[in-house]
């Protein structure tokens, strides 16, 4: 083998190694980008609801992480439930994930209770299971109270207190 062929072979080998290294660096950068959560996922982590806008006896529904959240401001004639009610100032609220704990259907608000039409499950105004196949009450999403705002997705002392009781 001549020296000219050896130099050419070394050059081709070094060129290939350089291109492969640059390609590897770009591939690692692309892999890191796919592992990072999307901005929409980061934004979906927290939802803020202004509770001062909710009227007595009114069910306010929002979406958090693609799940319906029921927020019911209890009126004076609705039975209080210290183990599940979220108290903000002088007002009491039921805050729960609006999915039946039996098979995940969305119960409807009937004014006196929540009813799941699929299998006849019923929940009281605090979200406790009172009839039918649901094995437990409606789940309480993690939340934090910030003044008159409810921040869904963030664990606050109010949530920890409720989960300890429920």
DARAHU-V681867 format. One record per residue. N is the residue number from 1. RES is the residue in one small letter. SS is DSSP state (~ for helix, > for strand, _ for the rest). PHI is phi in degrees with one decimal (999 if undefined). BURIAL is 1 if it has 24 or more other ideal C-beta (glycine too) atoms within 12 Angstrom, else 0. Layout:
BEGIN
N;RES;SS;PHI;BURIAL
N;RES;SS;PHI;BURIAL
END
This chain:
BEGIN
1;x;_;999;0
2;x;_;-84.5;0
3;x;~;-64.3;0
4;x;~;-63.9;0
5;x;~;-66.0;0
6;x;~;-64.6;0
7;x;~;-63.7;0
8;x;~;-64.5;0
9;x;~;-63.6;0
10;x;~;-62.4;0
11;x;~;-63.0;0
12;x;~;-63.7;0
13;x;~;-62.9;0
14;x;~;-66.1;0
15;x;~;-63.3;0
16;x;~;-62.5;0
17;x;~;-63.3;0
18;x;~;-64.7;0
19;x;~;-64.3;0
20;x;~;-63.7;0
21;x;~;-64.7;0
22;x;~;-62.8;0
23;x;~;-61.4;0
24;x;~;-64.1;0
25;x;~;-64.2;0
26;x;~;-64.4;0
27;x;~;-64.1;0
28;x;~;-64.0;0
29;x;~;-63.1;0
30;x;~;-66.3;0
31;x;~;-64.1;0
32;x;~;-62.9;0
33;x;~;-64.4;0
34;x;~;-72.7;0
35;x;~;-79.8;0
36;x;_;-70.2;0
37;x;_;-66.2;0
38;x;_;-68.2;0
39;x;~;-57.6;0
40;x;~;-66.0;0
41;x;~;-71.2;0
42;x;~;-61.7;0
43;x;~;-69.0;0
44;x;~;-75.1;0
45;x;_;-68.6;0
46;x;_;-127.9;1
47;x;>;-130.4;1
48;x;>;-107.8;0
49;x;>;-123.9;1
50;x;>;-85.2;0
51;x;~;-73.7;1
52;x;~;-68.1;0
53;x;~;-85.5;0
54;x;_;-83.7;1
55;x;_;-93.1;0
56;x;_;-55.6;0
57;x;_;73.8;0
58;x;_;-97.4;0
59;x;>;-93.0;1
60;x;>;-109.0;1
61;x;>;-116.1;1
62;x;>;-127.6;1
63;x;>;-113.7;0
64;x;>;-136.6;1
65;x;_;51.0;0
66;x;_;65.4;0
67;x;>;-119.1;0
68;x;>;-75.2;1
69;x;>;-115.1;1
70;x;>;-93.7;1
71;x;>;-124.3;1
72;x;>;-112.6;1
73;x;>;-85.5;1
74;x;_;-75.7;1
75;x;_;-85.6;0
76;x;_;-62.1;0
77;x;_;-86.8;0
78;x;_;-88.8;1
79;x;_;-66.5;0
80;x;_;-74.8;0
81;x;_;-136.4;1
82;x;_;-64.0;0
83;x;_;-82.5;0
84;x;_;-133.3;1
85;x;_;-74.3;1
86;x;>;-95.9;1
87;x;>;-103.3;0
88;x;>;-127.5;1
89;x;_;67.2;0
90;x;_;-100.6;0
91;x;>;-102.8;1
92;x;>;-115.3;1
93;x;>;-130.7;1
94;x;>;-98.6;1
95;x;>;-123.0;1
96;x;>;-152.3;1
97;x;>;-76.7;1
98;x;_;-80.9;1
99;x;_;-128.0;1
100;x;_;-59.1;1
101;x;_;-79.4;1
102;x;_;-83.5;1
103;x;_;-131.9;0
104;x;_;86.3;0
105;x;_;-72.6;1
106;x;_;-98.2;1
107;x;_;-69.3;1
108;x;>;-104.3;0
109;x;>;-87.6;1
110;x;_;-106.0;0
111;x;_;90.9;0
112;x;_;-110.4;0
113;x;_;-167.0;1
114;x;>;-104.5;1
115;x;>;-125.2;1
116;x;_;-98.0;1
117;x;_;-72.7;0
118;x;_;-65.7;0
119;x;_;-130.8;0
120;x;_;80.0;0
121;x;_;-67.7;1
122;x;>;-131.0;1
123;x;>;-128.7;1
124;x;_;-75.0;1
125;x;_;-68.4;1
126;x;_;-95.9;1
127;x;_;95.3;1
128;x;_;-76.8;1
129;x;>;-70.7;1
130;x;>;-121.2;1
131;x;>;-160.3;0
132;x;_;91.6;0
133;x;_;-79.8;0
134;x;_;-58.8;1
135;x;_;-75.3;0
136;x;_;-156.8;0
137;x;_;-70.0;1
138;x;_;-62.7;1
139;x;_;-70.4;1
140;x;_;-99.5;1
141;x;_;-74.8;1
142;x;_;-63.9;1
143;x;>;-150.8;1
144;x;>;-141.3;1
145;x;>;-94.8;1
146;x;>;-126.7;0
147;x;_;71.0;0
148;x;_;-104.1;0
149;x;>;-105.8;0
150;x;>;-106.4;1
151;x;>;-104.7;1
152;x;>;-80.5;1
153;x;_;102.2;1
154;x;_;-115.2;0
155;x;_;-84.4;0
156;x;_;-116.3;1
157;x;~;-63.5;0
158;x;~;-64.0;1
159;x;~;-64.9;1
160;x;~;-62.0;0
161;x;~;-66.0;0
162;x;~;-66.7;1
163;x;~;-65.5;0
164;x;~;-66.3;0
165;x;~;-86.7;0
166;x;_;-75.9;1
END
